[in-house]
């Protein structure tokens, strides 16, 4: 399979959003995606981009993405977070996921990060096996903690 991995450009965001929505369906949350093409374009390509996205392109169509952003570890220092690695379901097993992960790891190494973090759903055994096969540690004794927009508002209202 011939594909190209490259940094995304602003005009890629409609196709990136398609993949994000496909992931939401896979993760059984089809109505959870609130981000828009405009949000992605503004947040990823403004004066201070909030993320960097690599895309996998096959015949001028984006078939996979890896979206990352900067983090900081109080124990390790500079880090990046892999928010999502998405490969269109019909393209899984073609090497696109590996190539996207390779690009993220090479990028992190090139900028000198001490760690790359990401999450995986505990029921997504194929993804867990994929990451462990690549040498990643799946830390099953940690729980992800989030405060939603509504939760933030509720929190603030009690201050």
SEMIRO-739280 format. One record per residue (C-alpha): residue in three letters; chain; residue number from 1; y, z, x. Coordinates in nm, 2 decimals, m for minus. Each point is the difference from the previous one (the first is absolute). Example, Ala and Ser with C-alpha at 12.3 -4.5 7.8 and 13.67 -1.06 7.14 Angstrom:
BEGIN
(atom 'Ala' 'A' 1 (m0.45 0.78 1.23))
(atom 'Ser' 'A' 2 (0.34 m0.07 0.14))
END
This chain:
BEGIN
(atom 'Unk' 'A' 1 (0.00 0.00 0.00))
(atom 'Unk' 'A' 2 (0.34 m0.10 0.14))
(atom 'Unk' 'A' 3 (0.28 0.24 m0.07))
(atom 'Unk' 'A' 4 (0.33 0.11 0.16))
(atom 'Unk' 'A' 5 (0.13 0.35 0.04))
(atom 'Unk' 'A' 6 (0.37 0.03 0.02))
(atom 'Unk' 'A' 7 (0.29 0.23 m0.09))
(atom 'Unk' 'A' 8 (0.11 m0.05 m0.35))
(atom 'Unk' 'A' 9 (0.33 m0.15 m0.10))
(atom 'Unk' 'A' 10 (0.22 0.07 m0.30))
(atom 'Unk' 'A' 11 (m0.14 m0.30 m0.20))
(atom 'Unk' 'A' 12 (m0.35 0.13 0.04))
(atom 'Unk' 'A' 13 (0.07 0.30 m0.23))
(atom 'Unk' 'A' 14 (m0.11 m0.17 m0.33))
(atom 'Unk' 'A' 15 (m0.35 m0.06 0.14))
(atom 'Unk' 'A' 16 (0.00 0.35 0.16))
(atom 'Unk' 'A' 17 (0.07 0.15 m0.34))
(atom 'Unk' 'A' 18 (m0.29 m0.20 m0.15))
(atom 'Unk' 'A' 19 (m0.23 0.16 0.26))
(atom 'Unk' 'A' 20 (0.14 0.35 m0.07))
(atom 'Unk' 'A' 21 (m0.07 m0.05 m0.37))
(atom 'Unk' 'A' 22 (m0.35 m0.12 0.08))
(atom 'Unk' 'A' 23 (m0.06 0.32 0.20))
(atom 'Unk' 'A' 24 (0.13 0.21 m0.29))
(atom 'Unk' 'A' 25 (m0.26 m0.16 m0.23))
(atom 'Unk' 'A' 26 (m0.27 0.06 0.26))
(atom 'Unk' 'A' 27 (0.11 0.37 0.02))
(atom 'Unk' 'A' 28 (m0.02 0.03 m0.38))
(atom 'Unk' 'A' 29 (0.38 0.04 m0.04))
(atom 'Unk' 'A' 30 (0.11 m0.34 m0.12))
(atom 'Unk' 'A' 31 (0.33 0.14 m0.16))
(atom 'Unk' 'A' 32 (0.10 0.21 0.30))
(atom 'Unk' 'A' 33 (0.19 m0.26 0.20))
(atom 'Unk' 'A' 34 (0.38 0.05 m0.06))
(atom 'Unk' 'A' 35 (0.13 m0.18 0.31))
(atom 'Unk' 'A' 36 (0.15 m0.34 m0.05))
(atom 'Unk' 'A' 37 (0.04 m0.31 0.21))
(atom 'Unk' 'A' 38 (0.37 0.09 0.03))
(atom 'Unk' 'A' 39 (m0.09 0.35 0.12))
(atom 'Unk' 'A' 40 (m0.23 m0.14 0.26))
(atom 'Unk' 'A' 41 (0.26 m0.25 0.12))
(atom 'Unk' 'A' 42 (0.27 0.26 0.02))
(atom 'Unk' 'A' 43 (m0.21 0.28 0.15))
(atom 'Unk' 'A' 44 (m0.18 m0.22 0.25))
(atom 'Unk' 'A' 45 (0.28 m0.23 0.12))
(atom 'Unk' 'A' 46 (0.33 0.19 m0.02))
(atom 'Unk' 'A' 47 (0.20 0.15 0.28))
(atom 'Unk' 'A' 48 (m0.24 0.29 0.04))
(atom 'Unk' 'A' 49 (m0.35 m0.13 m0.11))
(atom 'Unk' 'A' 50 (m0.22 0.27 m0.16))
(atom 'Unk' 'A' 51 (m0.32 m0.19 0.09))
(atom 'Unk' 'A' 52 (m0.16 m0.28 0.20))
(atom 'Unk' 'A' 53 (m0.26 m0.22 m0.15))
(atom 'Unk' 'A' 54 (m0.25 m0.23 0.16))
(atom 'Unk' 'A' 55 (m0.15 m0.27 m0.21))
(atom 'Unk' 'A' 56 (m0.32 m0.21 0.03))
(atom 'Unk' 'A' 57 (0.06 m0.35 m0.11))
(atom 'Unk' 'A' 58 (m0.26 m0.26 m0.09))
(atom 'Unk' 'A' 59 (0.12 m0.35 m0.09))
(atom 'Unk' 'A' 60 (0.36 0.13 m0.06))
(atom 'Unk' 'A' 61 (m0.13 0.27 m0.24))
(atom 'Unk' 'A' 62 (0.02 0.37 0.09))
(atom 'Unk' 'A' 63 (m0.35 0.14 m0.04))
(atom 'Unk' 'A' 64 (0.05 0.34 0.17))
(atom 'Unk' 'A' 65 (0.27 0.25 0.11))
(atom 'Unk' 'A' 66 (0.04 0.31 0.21))
(atom 'Unk' 'A' 67 (0.32 0.19 m0.08))
(atom 'Unk' 'A' 68 (0.11 0.27 0.25))
(atom 'Unk' 'A' 69 (0.29 0.23 0.06))
(atom 'Unk' 'A' 70 (0.11 0.26 0.26))
(atom 'Unk' 'A' 71 (m0.10 0.36 m0.01))
(atom 'Unk' 'A' 72 (0.04 0.30 0.23))
(atom 'Unk' 'A' 73 (m0.27 0.25 0.07))
(atom 'Unk' 'A' 74 (0.12 0.35 0.10))
(atom 'Unk' 'A' 75 (m0.31 0.03 0.21))
(atom 'Unk' 'A' 76 (m0.02 m0.35 0.16))
(atom 'Unk' 'A' 77 (0.34 m0.17 m0.03))
(atom 'Unk' 'A' 78 (0.06 m0.36 m0.11))
(atom 'Unk' 'A' 79 (m0.25 m0.13 m0.25))
(atom 'Unk' 'A' 80 (m0.03 m0.28 m0.25))
(atom 'Unk' 'A' 81 (m0.15 0.01 m0.35))
(atom 'Unk' 'A' 82 (m0.22 m0.28 m0.14))
(atom 'Unk' 'A' 83 (0.10 0.02 m0.36))
(atom 'Unk' 'A' 84 (m0.24 m0.28 m0.12))
(atom 'Unk' 'A' 85 (m0.24 m0.25 0.15))
(atom 'Unk' 'A' 86 (m0.08 m0.24 m0.28))
(atom 'Unk' 'A' 87 (m0.22 m0.30 0.01))
(atom 'Unk' 'A' 88 (m0.04 m0.21 m0.31))
(atom 'Unk' 'A' 89 (m0.34 0.07 m0.14))
(atom 'Unk' 'A' 90 (m0.12 m0.36 0.03))
(atom 'Unk' 'A' 91 (0.09 0.01 0.37))
(atom 'Unk' 'A' 92 (m0.18 0.32 0.10))
(atom 'Unk' 'A' 93 (m0.26 m0.05 0.27))
(atom 'Unk' 'A' 94 (0.19 m0.28 0.17))
(atom 'Unk' 'A' 95 (0.15 0.20 0.29))
(atom 'Unk' 'A' 96 (0.35 0.03 m0.15))
(atom 'Unk' 'A' 97 (m0.02 0.38 m0.04))
(atom 'Unk' 'A' 98 (m0.11 0.04 0.36))
(atom 'Unk' 'A' 99 (0.28 m0.24 0.12))
(atom 'Unk' 'A' 100 (0.26 0.19 m0.20))
(atom 'Unk' 'A' 101 (m0.12 0.34 0.13))
(atom 'Unk' 'A' 102 (0.00 m0.15 0.36))
(atom 'Unk' 'A' 103 (0.36 m0.10 m0.05))
(atom 'Unk' 'A' 104 (0.10 0.34 m0.12))
(atom 'Unk' 'A' 105 (m0.17 0.17 0.30))
(atom 'Unk' 'A' 106 (0.14 m0.24 0.25))
(atom 'Unk' 'A' 107 (0.35 0.05 m0.15))
(atom 'Unk' 'A' 108 (m0.04 0.38 0.01))
(atom 'Unk' 'A' 109 (m0.11 m0.01 0.36))
(atom 'Unk' 'A' 110 (0.29 m0.24 0.10))
(atom 'Unk' 'A' 111 (0.26 0.25 m0.13))
(atom 'Unk' 'A' 112 (m0.18 0.30 0.15))
(atom 'Unk' 'A' 113 (m0.11 0.20 m0.31))
(atom 'Unk' 'A' 114 (m0.23 0.29 0.05))
(atom 'Unk' 'A' 115 (m0.17 m0.04 m0.33))
(atom 'Unk' 'A' 116 (m0.05 m0.23 m0.29))
(atom 'Unk' 'A' 117 (m0.07 0.16 m0.34))
(atom 'Unk' 'A' 118 (m0.12 m0.13 m0.33))
(atom 'Unk' 'A' 119 (m0.20 0.11 m0.31))
(atom 'Unk' 'A' 120 (m0.30 m0.13 m0.17))
(atom 'Unk' 'A' 121 (m0.14 0.09 m0.34))
(atom 'Unk' 'A' 122 (m0.31 0.22 0.03))
(atom 'Unk' 'A' 123 (m0.20 m0.24 m0.23))
(atom 'Unk' 'A' 124 (0.08 m0.31 0.20))
(atom 'Unk' 'A' 125 (m0.31 0.01 0.22))
(atom 'Unk' 'A' 126 (0.04 m0.36 0.13))
(atom 'Unk' 'A' 127 (0.35 0.08 0.13))
(atom 'Unk' 'A' 128 (m0.11 0.33 0.14))
(atom 'Unk' 'A' 129 (m0.29 m0.17 0.18))
(atom 'Unk' 'A' 130 (0.23 m0.28 0.13))
(atom 'Unk' 'A' 131 (0.25 0.26 0.14))
(atom 'Unk' 'A' 132 (m0.27 0.22 0.16))
(atom 'Unk' 'A' 133 (m0.16 m0.31 0.15))
(atom 'Unk' 'A' 134 (0.34 m0.08 0.17))
(atom 'Unk' 'A' 135 (0.01 0.35 0.15))
(atom 'Unk' 'A' 136 (0.23 0.18 m0.25))
(atom 'Unk' 'A' 137 (m0.07 0.35 m0.11))
(atom 'Unk' 'A' 138 (m0.01 0.06 m0.37))
(atom 'Unk' 'A' 139 (0.12 0.36 m0.04))
(atom 'Unk' 'A' 140 (m0.18 0.10 m0.32))
(atom 'Unk' 'A' 141 (0.12 0.36 0.02))
(atom 'Unk' 'A' 142 (0.37 m0.10 m0.06))
(atom 'Unk' 'A' 143 (0.15 m0.06 m0.34))
(atom 'Unk' 'A' 144 (0.30 m0.23 m0.06))
(atom 'Unk' 'A' 145 (0.29 0.17 m0.15))
(atom 'Unk' 'A' 146 (0.27 m0.19 m0.19))
(atom 'Unk' 'A' 147 (0.30 0.08 m0.21))
(atom 'Unk' 'A' 148 (0.08 m0.28 m0.25))
(atom 'Unk' 'A' 149 (0.35 m0.10 m0.10))
(atom 'Unk' 'A' 150 (m0.05 0.21 m0.32))
(atom 'Unk' 'A' 151 (m0.13 0.29 0.21))
(atom 'Unk' 'A' 152 (0.31 m0.03 0.23))
(atom 'Unk' 'A' 153 (0.23 0.01 m0.30))
(atom 'Unk' 'A' 154 (m0.18 0.30 m0.14))
(atom 'Unk' 'A' 155 (0.01 0.18 0.33))
(atom 'Unk' 'A' 156 (0.37 m0.06 0.04))
(atom 'Unk' 'A' 157 (0.07 0.12 m0.35))
(atom 'Unk' 'A' 158 (m0.15 0.34 0.09))
(atom 'Unk' 'A' 159 (0.22 0.05 0.31))
END
